[in-house]
Amino acid sequence: MEININIDDELEEVKVVIAGRNIEELADIAQYLKAKNTSSRQLAIKTADNIRVVDKENIMLMESFGNDLTFTLKNNQKLTTRKTLKKFLAENQKFNFVQISKSAAMNLSYLSKMEAAFSGNYYAFLTNDTRVTVSRRFIKGILNRLEGSAEDETF
């Protein structure tokens, strides 16, 4: 096997080209590279004043207000950036974040219990005793994630 690395300043992201005769070997290499392509455990949050780097594991709750996304960290600090909740969740599917309403998501690692609320909704209690409302539309997705399924289902 021969490996060549070419640095091209004009490329915006990493480009991998695999060449050879044996399609099975090429497919194995491609699969291996895909498996290694994991998201960073850190997130750069650009606020009005600065850019904060936080571990994604420290994010407890995300709340969206239009195009502003507010992160609540486990030390109860709040950081706001310009990003939609939908875009954040799409970029971080490999992490323990789950949508709980149209405008909020939480880190399942900080969920301590859930209680029935009104009209089929639930209250989720986080480990810092924060209570958030979980829309009945997102309950099935949360239960699936807690049971080990990667799919967030809504109905």
MDTraj code that builds the backbone (N, CA, C; nanometers):
import mdtraj as md
import numpy as np

residues = "MET GLU ILE ASN ILE ASN ILE ASP ASP GLU LEU GLU GLU VAL LYS VAL VAL ILE ALA GLY ARG ASN ILE GLU GLU LEU ALA ASP ILE ALA GLN TYR LEU LYS ALA LYS ASN THR SER SER ARG GLN LEU ALA ILE LYS THR ALA ASP ASN ILE ARG VAL VAL ASP LYS GLU ASN ILE MET LEU MET GLU SER PHE GLY ASN ASP LEU THR PHE THR LEU LYS ASN ASN GLN LYS LEU THR THR ARG LYS THR LEU LYS LYS PHE LEU ALA GLU ASN GLN LYS PHE ASN PHE VAL GLN ILE SER LYS SER ALA ALA MET ASN LEU SER TYR LEU SER LYS MET GLU ALA ALA PHE SER GLY ASN TYR TYR ALA PHE LEU THR ASN ASP THR ARG VAL THR VAL SER ARG ARG PHE ILE LYS GLY ILE LEU ASN ARG LEU GLU GLY SER ALA GLU ASP GLU THR PHE".split()
xyz = np.array([
    [0.0857, -0.1173, 0.0000],
    [0.0000, 0.0000, 0.0000],
    [0.0902, 0.1234, 0.0000],
    [0.0542, 0.2196, -0.0818],
    [0.1272, 0.3454, -0.0895],
    [0.0349, 0.4580, -0.0431],
    [0.0862, 0.5468, 0.0401],
    [0.0066, 0.6590, 0.0907],
    [0.0749, 0.7886, 0.0512],
    [-0.0005, 0.8755, -0.0151],
    [0.0495, 1.0073, -0.0552],
    [-0.0342, 1.1140, 0.0127],
    [0.0300, 1.2150, 0.0695],
    [-0.0401, 1.3278, 0.1305],
    [-0.0022, 1.4534, 0.0539],
    [-0.1018, 1.5211, 0.0010],
    [-0.0806, 1.6451, -0.0736],
    [-0.1517, 1.7584, -0.0005],
    [-0.0797, 1.8665, 0.0244],
    [-0.1394, 1.9830, 0.0892],
    [-0.1821, 2.0817, -0.0186],
    [-0.3110, 2.1173, -0.0175],
    [-0.3660, 2.2088, -0.1164],
    [-0.4377, 2.3213, -0.0421],
    [-0.3797, 2.4402, -0.0421],
    [-0.4362, 2.5546, 0.0304],
    [-0.5691, 2.6021, -0.0279],
    [-0.6034, 2.5590, -0.1479],
    [-0.7276, 2.6040, -0.2109],
    [-0.8492, 2.5221, -0.1669],
    [-0.8248, 2.4059, -0.1094],
    [-0.9358, 2.3238, -0.0621],
    [-0.9883, 2.3775, 0.0707],
    [-1.1210, 2.3766, 0.0879],
    [-1.1814, 2.4254, 0.2116],
    [-1.1902, 2.3168, 0.3183],
    [-1.1940, 2.1909, 0.2773],
    [-1.2003, 2.0811, 0.3724],
    [-1.1139, 1.9668, 0.3226],
    [-1.0991, 1.8648, 0.4036],
    [-1.0149, 1.7510, 0.3681],
    [-1.0808, 1.6725, 0.2545],
    [-1.0017, 1.6371, 0.1568],
    [-1.0488, 1.5554, 0.0447],
    [-0.9646, 1.4287, 0.0428],
    [-1.0284, 1.3127, 0.0436],
    [-0.9582, 1.1855, 0.0430],
    [-0.9896, 1.1142, -0.0878],
    [-0.8847, 1.0727, -0.1583],
    [-0.8996, 0.9954, -0.2811],
    [-0.8352, 0.8598, -0.2571],
    [-0.9100, 0.7538, -0.2822],
    [-0.8591, 0.6181, -0.2642],
    [-0.8571, 0.5544, -0.4027],
    [-0.7426, 0.5045, -0.4440],
    [-0.7303, 0.4456, -0.5771],
    [-0.6725, 0.3051, -0.5662],
    [-0.7153, 0.2180, -0.6547],
    [-0.6641, 0.0821, -0.6573],
    [-0.7479, -0.0067, -0.7463],
    [-0.7147, -0.1358, -0.7483],
    [-0.7860, -0.2314, -0.8340],
    [-0.8924, -0.3099, -0.7579],
    [-0.8657, -0.3401, -0.6322],
    [-0.9537, -0.4281, -0.5560],
    [-1.0631, -0.3455, -0.4875],
    [-1.1848, -0.3562, -0.5383],
    [-1.2968, -0.2770, -0.4874],
    [-1.3272, -0.3092, -0.3418],
    [-1.3075, -0.4333, -0.2992],
    [-1.3352, -0.4711, -0.1605],
    [-1.2383, -0.4035, -0.0640],
    [-1.1104, -0.4020, -0.0998],
    [-1.0120, -0.3332, -0.0165],
    [-1.0401, -0.1836, -0.0103],
    [-1.0761, -0.1259, -0.1241],
    [-1.1074, 0.0170, -0.1285],
    [-1.2286, 0.0487, -0.0415],
    [-1.3294, -0.0360, -0.0481],
    [-1.4502, -0.0162, 0.0324],
    [-1.4187, -0.0286, 0.1810],
    [-1.3318, -0.1243, 0.2175],
    [-1.2924, -0.1399, 0.3581],
    [-1.2203, -0.0159, 0.4096],
    [-1.1307, 0.0384, 0.3284],
    [-1.0571, 0.1588, 0.3678],
    [-1.1526, 0.2763, 0.3835],
    [-1.2449, 0.2911, 0.2883],
    [-1.3421, 0.4007, 0.2956],
    [-1.4288, 0.3880, 0.4199],
    [-1.4716, 0.2671, 0.4518],
    [-1.5539, 0.2442, 0.5709],
    [-1.4761, 0.2772, 0.6975],
    [-1.3498, 0.2400, 0.7019],
    [-1.2651, 0.2696, 0.8165],
    [-1.2516, 0.4205, 0.8352],
    [-1.2271, 0.4925, 0.7267],
    [-1.2136, 0.6383, 0.7357],
    [-1.3434, 0.7041, 0.7798],
    [-1.4554, 0.6546, 0.7321],
    [-1.5853, 0.7092, 0.7736],
    [-1.6068, 0.6896, 0.9229],
    [-1.5690, 0.5731, 0.9738],
    [-1.5863, 0.5438, 1.1159],
    [-1.4977, 0.6331, 1.2016],
    [-1.3816, 0.6702, 1.1511],
    [-1.2882, 0.7551, 1.2251],
    [-1.3258, 0.9021, 1.2201],
    [-1.4163, 0.9395, 1.1323],
    [-1.4558, 1.0790, 1.1164],
    [-1.5568, 1.1164, 1.2243],
    [-1.5071, 1.1356, 1.3462],
    [-1.5940, 1.1679, 1.4583],
    [-1.5922, 1.3179, 1.4837],
    [-1.7010, 1.3669, 1.5346],
    [-1.7111, 1.5085, 1.5649],
    [-1.6236, 1.5451, 1.6834],
    [-1.5831, 1.6684, 1.6857],
    [-1.5029, 1.7195, 1.7965],
    [-1.5865, 1.7196, 1.9237],
    [-1.5227, 1.6975, 2.0354],
    [-1.5919, 1.6998, 2.1638],
    [-1.6060, 1.8414, 2.2156],
    [-1.5438, 1.9375, 2.1464],
    [-1.5518, 2.0765, 2.1887],
    [-1.6312, 2.1575, 2.0877],
    [-1.6870, 2.2668, 2.1360],
    [-1.7676, 2.3545, 2.0537],
    [-1.7222, 2.4983, 2.0754],
    [-1.7002, 2.5703, 1.9670],
    [-1.6672, 2.7128, 1.9753],
    [-1.7977, 2.7897, 1.9647],
    [-1.8312, 2.8641, 2.0693],
    [-1.9547, 2.9417, 2.0736],
    [-1.9173, 3.0882, 2.0605],
    [-1.9571, 3.1472, 1.9490],
    [-1.9273, 3.2881, 1.9237],
    [-2.0386, 3.3728, 1.9838],
    [-2.0058, 3.4449, 2.0903],
    [-2.1029, 3.5326, 2.1548],
    [-2.0807, 3.6744, 2.1036],
    [-2.1549, 3.7702, 2.1568],
    [-2.1396, 3.9093, 2.1147],
    [-2.0018, 3.9642, 2.1503],
    [-1.9423, 3.9170, 2.2615],
    [-1.8148, 3.9707, 2.3102],
    [-1.6927, 3.8896, 2.2680],
    [-1.7081, 3.7560, 2.2628],
    [-1.5913, 3.6717, 2.2437],
    [-1.6310, 3.5370, 2.1846],
    [-1.5327, 3.4500, 2.1763],
    [-1.5566, 3.3119, 2.1345],
    [-1.5173, 3.2225, 2.2511],
    [-1.6137, 3.1453, 2.2998],
    [-1.5901, 3.0540, 2.4117],
    [-1.5818, 2.9122, 2.3589],
    [-1.4856, 2.8371, 2.4076],
    [-1.4722, 2.6964, 2.3724],
    [-1.5200, 2.6156, 2.4924],
    [-1.6217, 2.5324, 2.4696],
    [-1.6782, 2.4510, 2.5774],
    [-1.6831, 2.3047, 2.5337],
    [-1.6723, 2.2167, 2.6302],
    [-1.6925, 2.0748, 2.6022],
    [-1.8415, 2.0515, 2.5809],
    [-1.8746, 1.9780, 2.4765],
    [-2.0156, 1.9506, 2.4482],
    [-2.0818, 1.8751, 2.5634],
    [-2.0026, 1.7985, 2.6363],
    [-2.0552, 1.7250, 2.7512],
    [-2.1052, 1.8180, 2.8608],
    [-2.0573, 1.9429, 2.8637],
    [-2.0981, 2.0388, 2.9664],
    [-2.2251, 2.1149, 2.9305],
    [-2.2790, 2.0931, 2.8127],
    [-2.4022, 2.1603, 2.7710],
    [-2.5208, 2.0803, 2.8229],
    [-2.6045, 2.1454, 2.9029],
    [-2.7216, 2.0786, 2.9596],
    [-2.8464, 2.1020, 2.8757],
    [-2.8632, 2.2265, 2.8309],
    [-2.9884, 2.2673, 2.7689],
    [-2.9599, 2.3678, 2.6587],
    [-3.0368, 2.3626, 2.5515],
    [-3.0299, 2.4604, 2.4435],
    [-3.1699, 2.5136, 2.4188],
    [-3.1820, 2.6459, 2.4113],
    [-3.3122, 2.7078, 2.3855],
    [-3.2977, 2.8057, 2.2701],
    [-3.3896, 2.7973, 2.1760],
    [-3.3845, 2.8792, 2.0560],
    [-3.4886, 2.9908, 2.0643],
    [-3.4441, 3.1099, 2.0263],
    [-3.5332, 3.2253, 2.0151],
    [-3.5048, 3.2875, 1.8790],
    [-3.5794, 3.2449, 1.7766],
    [-3.5494, 3.2892, 1.6405],
    [-3.4181, 3.2274, 1.5957],
    [-3.3235, 3.3114, 1.5544],
    [-3.1924, 3.2630, 1.5119],
    [-3.0897, 3.2673, 1.6242],
    [-3.1312, 3.2986, 1.7451],
    [-3.0411, 3.2989, 1.8599],
    [-3.0577, 3.1672, 1.9358],
    [-2.9452, 3.1085, 1.9719],
    [-2.9455, 2.9831, 2.0459],
    [-2.8714, 3.0051, 2.1770],
    [-2.9414, 2.9804, 2.2880],
    [-2.8824, 2.9984, 2.4205],
    [-2.8489, 2.8620, 2.4793],
    [-2.7230, 2.8458, 2.5177],
    [-2.6750, 2.7228, 2.5805],
    [-2.6700, 2.7440, 2.7311],
    [-2.7238, 2.6494, 2.8065],
    [-2.7082, 2.6493, 2.9518],
    [-2.6080, 2.5403, 2.9849],
    [-2.4980, 2.5809, 3.0474],
    [-2.3923, 2.4868, 3.0822],
    [-2.4169, 2.4279, 3.2199],
    [-2.3438, 2.3223, 3.2539],
    [-2.3683, 2.2550, 3.3821],
    [-2.3343, 2.3424, 3.5022],
    [-2.2560, 2.4491, 3.4839],
    [-2.2291, 2.5440, 3.5931],
    [-2.3325, 2.6566, 3.5942],
    [-2.4434, 2.6386, 3.5211],
    [-2.5562, 2.7316, 3.5074],
    [-2.5222, 2.8595, 3.4310],
    [-2.4047, 2.8650, 3.3704],
    [-2.3687, 2.9788, 3.2858],
    [-2.4473, 2.9680, 3.1550],
    [-2.4882, 3.0835, 3.1024],
    [-2.5625, 3.0868, 2.9765],
    [-2.4796, 3.1593, 2.8713],
    [-2.4739, 3.1005, 2.7513],
    [-2.4033, 3.1588, 2.6381],
    [-2.4996, 3.1642, 2.5203],
    [-2.5035, 3.2778, 2.4499],
    [-2.5943, 3.2942, 2.3363],
    [-2.5146, 3.3196, 2.2102],
    [-2.5543, 3.2503, 2.1036],
    [-2.4897, 3.2658, 1.9735],
    [-2.5956, 3.2727, 1.8640],
    [-2.5522, 3.3076, 1.7441],
    [-2.6424, 3.3138, 1.6293],
    [-2.6387, 3.1798, 1.5571],
    [-2.7370, 3.0948, 1.5844],
    [-2.7485, 2.9654, 1.5191],
    [-2.8874, 2.9122, 1.5484],
    [-2.9408, 2.8349, 1.4574],
    [-3.0720, 2.7749, 1.4829],
    [-3.0540, 2.6424, 1.5564],
    [-3.1559, 2.6042, 1.6294],
    [-3.1534, 2.4768, 1.7011],
    [-3.1447, 2.3616, 1.6023],
    [-3.2173, 2.3715, 1.4940],
    [-3.2176, 2.2654, 1.3925],
    [-3.0770, 2.2417, 1.3380],
    [-3.0048, 2.3486, 1.3080],
    [-2.8700, 2.3357, 1.2545],
    [-2.7755, 2.2763, 1.3591],
    [-2.7849, 2.3212, 1.4838],
    [-2.6999, 2.2679, 1.5898],
    [-2.7222, 2.1180, 1.6067],
    [-2.8471, 2.0745, 1.6115],
    [-2.8760, 1.9326, 1.6313],
    [-2.8276, 1.8492, 1.5125],
    [-2.8405, 1.9027, 1.3912],
    [-2.7923, 1.8309, 1.2729],
    [-2.6410, 1.8135, 1.2757],
    [-2.5701, 1.9126, 1.3255],
    [-2.4234, 1.9077, 1.3322],
    [-2.3732, 1.8200, 1.4461],
    [-2.4587, 1.7881, 1.5418],
    [-2.4151, 1.7160, 1.6623],
    [-2.4990, 1.5910, 1.6886],
    [-2.5303, 1.5179, 1.5837],
    [-2.6138, 1.3984, 1.5967],
    [-2.5486, 1.2873, 1.6783],
    [-2.4153, 1.2867, 1.6832],
    [-2.3453, 1.1783, 1.7534],
    [-2.3421, 1.1987, 1.9041],
    [-2.3919, 1.3124, 1.9492],
    [-2.3884, 1.3415, 2.0921],
    [-2.5242, 1.3127, 2.1538],
    [-2.5339, 1.3277, 2.2836],
    [-2.6504, 1.2873, 2.3605],
    [-2.7588, 1.3954, 2.3647],
    [-2.7656, 1.4813, 2.2623],
    [-2.8646, 1.5877, 2.2585],
    [-2.9936, 1.5365, 2.1949],
    [-3.1053, 1.5747, 2.2552],
    [-3.2354, 1.5333, 2.2031],
    [-3.3309, 1.6521, 2.2104],
    [-3.4099, 1.6682, 2.1048],
    [-3.5058, 1.7778, 2.1014],
    [-3.6227, 1.7462, 2.1933],
    [-3.6650, 1.8481, 2.2705],
    [-3.7747, 1.8272, 2.3659],
    [-3.8968, 1.9135, 2.3342],
    [-3.8781, 2.0119, 2.2484],
    [-3.9890, 2.0952, 2.2031],
    [-3.9458, 2.1627, 2.0736],
    [-4.0335, 2.2410, 2.0173],
    [-4.0010, 2.3092, 1.8917],
    [-3.8796, 2.4006, 1.9076],
    [-3.8592, 2.4529, 2.0269],
    [-3.7530, 2.5517, 2.0464],
    [-3.6508, 2.5134, 2.1530],
    [-3.6452, 2.3855, 2.1930],
    [-3.5507, 2.3469, 2.2984],
    [-3.5008, 2.2040, 2.2791],
    [-3.3812, 2.1813, 2.3300],
    [-3.3221, 2.0473, 2.3311],
    [-3.2423, 2.0343, 2.4603],
    [-3.2163, 1.9111, 2.5000],
    [-3.1396, 1.8890, 2.6226],
    [-3.0388, 1.7777, 2.6006],
    [-2.9437, 1.7711, 2.6921],
    [-2.8453, 1.6649, 2.6945],
    [-2.9012, 1.5551, 2.7849],
    [-2.9249, 1.4381, 2.7285],
    [-2.9847, 1.3291, 2.8060],
    [-2.8979, 1.2850, 2.9235],
    [-2.7705, 1.3176, 2.9204],
    [-2.6822, 1.2816, 3.0317],
    [-2.7216, 1.3516, 3.1611],
    [-2.7937, 1.4631, 3.1503],
    [-2.8320, 1.5408, 3.2685],
    [-2.9777, 1.5196, 3.3087],
    [-3.0474, 1.4296, 3.2444],
    [-3.1864, 1.4004, 3.2789],
    [-3.1905, 1.3156, 3.4058],
    [-3.2645, 1.3639, 3.5075],
    [-3.2750, 1.2850, 3.6302],
    [-3.4101, 1.2157, 3.6413],
    [-3.5187, 1.2817, 3.5952],
    [-3.6498, 1.2161, 3.5960],
    [-3.7458, 1.2935, 3.5069],
    [-3.8572, 1.2285, 3.4758],
    [-3.9643, 1.2917, 3.3984],
    [-4.0961, 1.2655, 3.4695],
    [-4.1821, 1.3668, 3.4683],
    [-4.3138, 1.3542, 3.5297],
    [-4.4197, 1.4006, 3.4311],
    [-4.5356, 1.3394, 3.4391],
    [-4.6462, 1.3792, 3.3530],
    [-4.6892, 1.5212, 3.3869],
    [-4.7220, 1.5977, 3.2827],
    [-4.7691, 1.7351, 3.3010],
    [-4.9102, 1.7433, 3.2424],
    [-4.9408, 1.8501, 3.1738],
    [-5.0738, 1.8710, 3.1192],
    [-5.0807, 1.8278, 2.9731],
    [-5.1966, 1.7811, 2.9300],
    [-5.2275, 1.7522, 2.7897],
    [-5.1285, 1.6567, 2.7236],
    [-5.0756, 1.5615, 2.7963],
    [-4.9836, 1.4649, 2.7376],
    [-4.8384, 1.5091, 2.7379],
    [-4.8128, 1.6323, 2.7795],
    [-4.6743, 1.6790, 2.7910],
    [-4.6114, 1.6213, 2.9166],
    [-4.4803, 1.6383, 2.9286],
    [-4.4070, 1.5939, 3.0471],
    [-4.3188, 1.7073, 3.0966],
    [-4.2781, 1.6956, 3.2196],
    [-4.1732, 1.7812, 3.2741],
    [-4.0484, 1.6954, 3.2844],
    [-3.9375, 1.7472, 3.2355],
    [-3.8088, 1.6818, 3.2523],
    [-3.7332, 1.7585, 3.3592],
    [-3.6771, 1.6870, 3.4546],
    [-3.5971, 1.7482, 3.5602],
    [-3.4518, 1.7138, 3.5356],
    [-3.3702, 1.8173, 3.5256],
    [-3.2279, 1.7973, 3.5030],
    [-3.1570, 1.7813, 3.6366],
    [-3.0328, 1.7404, 3.6333],
    [-2.9588, 1.7128, 3.7567],
    [-2.9362, 1.8367, 3.8425],
    [-2.9520, 1.9568, 3.7845],
    [-2.9378, 2.0797, 3.8645],
    [-3.0752, 2.1304, 3.9105],
    [-3.1761, 2.0434, 3.9075],
    [-3.3140, 2.0718, 3.9486],
    [-3.3879, 2.1676, 3.8561],
    [-3.3345, 2.1951, 3.7385],
    [-3.4070, 2.2738, 3.6388],
    [-3.5214, 2.1893, 3.5843],
    [-3.6386, 2.2505, 3.5722],
    [-3.7547, 2.1812, 3.5165],
    [-3.7847, 2.2408, 3.3798],
    [-3.7929, 2.1555, 3.2773],
    [-3.8260, 2.2001, 3.1426],
    [-3.9452, 2.1192, 3.0926],
    [-4.0250, 2.1816, 3.0094],
    [-4.1418, 2.1148, 2.9533],
    [-4.1019, 2.0377, 2.8289],
    [-4.1445, 1.9128, 2.8231],
    [-4.1203, 1.8279, 2.7075],
    [-4.2519, 1.8128, 2.6336],
    [-4.2550, 1.8544, 2.5102],
    [-4.3747, 1.8444, 2.4285],
    [-4.4081, 1.6980, 2.4019],
    [-4.5346, 1.6650, 2.4017],
    [-4.5753, 1.5257, 2.3795],
    [-4.5284, 1.4752, 2.2435],
    [-4.5065, 1.5655, 2.1496],
    [-4.4602, 1.5292, 2.0159],
    [-4.3205, 1.4657, 2.0199],
    [-4.2399, 1.4986, 2.1214],
    [-4.1014, 1.4528, 2.1268],
    [-4.0767, 1.3425, 2.2301],
    [-4.1799, 1.2995, 2.3016],
    [-4.1650, 1.1966, 2.4052],
    [-4.1129, 1.0654, 2.3468],
    [-4.1695, 1.0219, 2.2359],
    [-4.1296, 0.8933, 2.1774],
    [-3.9824, 0.8951, 2.1378],
    [-3.9341, 1.0057, 2.0830],
    [-3.7935, 1.0169, 2.0456],
    [-3.7021, 1.0089, 2.1658],
    [-3.7429, 1.0708, 2.2764],
    [-3.6628, 1.0654, 2.3986],
    [-3.6585, 0.9230, 2.4527],
    [-3.7720, 0.8577, 2.4567],
    [-3.7765, 0.7196, 2.5060],
    [-3.6916, 0.6273, 2.4187],
    [-3.6974, 0.6471, 2.2871],
    [-3.6147, 0.5660, 2.1972],
    [-3.4663, 0.5866, 2.2252],
    [-3.4254, 0.7102, 2.2460],
    [-3.2841, 0.7388, 2.2739],
    [-3.2429, 0.6786, 2.4082],
    [-3.3297, 0.6850, 2.5077],
    [-3.2983, 0.6276, 2.6382],
    [-3.2861, 0.4755, 2.6312],
    [-3.3604, 0.4150, 2.5379],
    [-3.3555, 0.2698, 2.5215],
    [-3.2453, 0.2260, 2.4260],
    [-3.1683, 0.3224, 2.3731],
    [-3.0537, 0.2856, 2.2907],
    [-3.0704, 0.3072, 2.1424],
    [-3.1856, 0.3477, 2.0967],
    [-3.2041, 0.3738, 1.9539],
    [-3.1467, 0.5098, 1.9199],
    [-3.0870, 0.5225, 1.8013],
    [-3.0265, 0.6496, 1.7580],
    [-3.1289, 0.7425, 1.6944],
    [-3.2476, 0.6911, 1.6650],
    [-3.3465, 0.7711, 1.5931],
    [-3.4307, 0.8544, 1.6875],
    [-3.4486, 0.9823, 1.6533],
    [-3.5432, 1.0683, 1.7238],
    [-3.6712, 1.0654, 1.6414],
    [-3.7735, 1.0029, 1.6951],
    [-3.8978, 0.9945, 1.6211],
    [-3.9961, 1.0993, 1.6703],
    [-4.0638, 1.1597, 1.5754],
    [-4.1739, 1.2485, 1.6085],
    [-4.2944, 1.1984, 1.5325],
    [-4.4108, 1.2250, 1.5843],
    [-4.5336, 1.1796, 1.5177],
    [-4.6322, 1.2910, 1.5076],
])
top = md.Topology()
chain = top.add_chain()
for i, resn in enumerate(residues, 1):
    res = top.add_residue(resn, chain, resSeq=i)
    for name in ("N", "CA", "C"):
        top.add_atom(name, md.element.get_by_symbol(name[0]), res)
traj = md.Trajectory(xyz[None], top)
